[in-house]
Amino acid sequence: MYRSRSLKVFFLLSCLGCLAVLPALVLAEDSIITSYKNAIAVDPKDVIAHFNLGLAYYKLEQFDEARKILEKCLNLNRADKASHKQVDGTTNQLLGIIYYSHVKNDRKAITAFRRSLRQLPGDADTFYAMGLAYLRLKEYQNSIQAFQKAVSSGRTKDAEVYYHIGRAYFAVKKKQETILNYEKALEINPEFQVVLEALGVIYHQEKREDEAIKVLKRLVKLDAMNFNANYLLGLNYYRKKMYSEMVTAYNRAVAVKPDLADAHYNLGMAYYYQTRYDMAIAALKKAVTLNPKDSEAFNLLGQAQTASVEMHMQKAGLLIAKEQYNHAIAEFQKVLEIDKTNHKAKALLDDTERKLKEEFAAHLSLADKFYADKRLEDAYNEYEHALRLGPGSQRARVGMKKARVQISKLLAGKLRSGKAAEKIGDYESARERYESALKLKPGYAPAKQALNALKTKLTAKMQSLYRAAKKYTAENKMKRAAKHYRSIKKMSLVFRDAAWEEKALSGLTRVNSKKANLIRKYLAQGKKAYQSKAIAQAKIVFSQVLALDPRNRTANDYIVKLTGSQSEVKVAAEKVRKMYYQGVDLYVKGKIKEAIQAWQEVRVLDPNNEDATINIKRAKAKLLAIRKLTEGK
């Protein structure tokens, strides 16, 4: 969707012969009019005086008076052939301008211009003005001829002429000729914004995305908030799968036209495909507020809300296993902002808040005990853990200072725990341990080396995953591709690598876009097979949908119609989900062994479940750490 701007066309015509009859002195406007009126009063048949009076009114923009006097001038004293020969060409030219611009009578304007050309046969400005009149009358061939005569008569360096020739060709659906003339206009005036926009529209219609993007970017550089340019850029970026650029373009578009529902919908769709679900929700809520009858926007909003809830729940589960209870609480609160009735999130939020208090007290108490037992390194680490759980705790902060032992021991411990975190794939915790070592001793070489090695390791992993993800996307193995892109995104956040995060987001968007297209295709095929009573074929096709999206309501409804029960894919997915959160629930209640068992069952049902795998490793590491602490090793 885009709009074409209505254009106000201004032009100046040369008044040949005018200078010869203008008075030598520049007088006040009223004095000029009075002087010419006096001249006419002395000689009512003076053609030149009438012309000068009409021209004076024209210059003062008193166009009705100018028209009356100039029309009278043409019919006055035709016996004075010398005077008429001097002024008739310009008089008709001026009348043509008045008829075109102010009276809005294009027929009269054309007649006047034709009369003017008898006196001024090579006047390029008159041909140009006549072309505009024909253009407004939609007599496009006459318009083109008039403009071309303007060019051949001297307006070869006028971008406006080529622009209007292009407009006329566009109206008669001759797009190649249109493009040729628009490009000529831009050669003369590279910053001709109206032409850049018009050319962008044509390239978009012709599906010449690269050329559309090129000219529209030029326009945006000149006018960053041009709505049409940004809206069309967004559409062409979408076609090119340049989703980050698409988001930027639509954000500018909605800033210009905040009341256009379609722009908010497109922005929401871009965010959704990037898996930036919270931002998608905000954009789509605006879209449905502006257009409450847009069923597609409501549907996508529901999908974004469902995906966002699942995303925040997953994040919270992983954060709980990392014992980052503060962050987990924030994730559960985000879930409840979207779905106030989410009982699982509410229950886990209550348990996590309780667990946070318990863990904070337990680590603080254990730290005090270790300090009393002169296990200073253990005491320091426990005070530090308590401070992470309760950042405002003065007791933990003072305890760290008191328990600080020989720094070499603390540094060695940080490196050991960082390596242990790396071993189980907890790269963020590893980075935190190495960075905390550098806080203890700025410039500490082993920690810097460990950080650099971790960066190198993650970059290599991301490169390998990226190659595999692209391959899986090409093979329509969407789950595997999405899993790899999500892994890249997680790794990119460890060192806040914006370039790799963008690659991951773009990859996820490509996967989601392709997946959505495949789902639409399979749903259409399945419905057709169902209506044709090709039951076996319908089952196969709807199962393909569910392999891509186990929660797809339409496919599940058809499977129920076809088999009388829920699809196995959906049942298995729900079982995996239920068992996973059961593990989270057990962990937050301190039942670590039972949580491990629950996540192991998840792995049996879904061997590729990365979250369950990571949580099992973290939980086992937690058990080992507890054993070491309690045994004093």
JOCORKA-V711996 format. One record per helix or strand. SS is the DSSP state (alpha for helix, beta for strand). FROM is the first residue (numbers start at 1). LEN is the number of residues. If there is no record, write none. Layout:
BEGIN
SS/FROM/LEN ; SS/FROM/LEN
END
This chain:
BEGIN
alpha/18/4 ; alpha/29/14 ; alpha/47/13 ; alpha/63/13 ; alpha/81/23 ; alpha/106/14 ; alpha/124/13 ; alpha/140/13 ; alpha/159/13 ; alpha/175/14 ; alpha/193/13 ; alpha/209/14 ; alpha/227/13 ; alpha/243/14 ; alpha/261/13 ; alpha/277/14 ; alpha/295/27 ; alpha/325/14 ; alpha/343/30 ; alpha/376/14 ; alpha/394/10 ; alpha/407/17 ; alpha/427/14 ; alpha/445/30 ; alpha/478/17 ; alpha/498/34 ; alpha/535/14 ; alpha/553/11 ; alpha/568/21 ; alpha/592/14 ; alpha/610/22
END
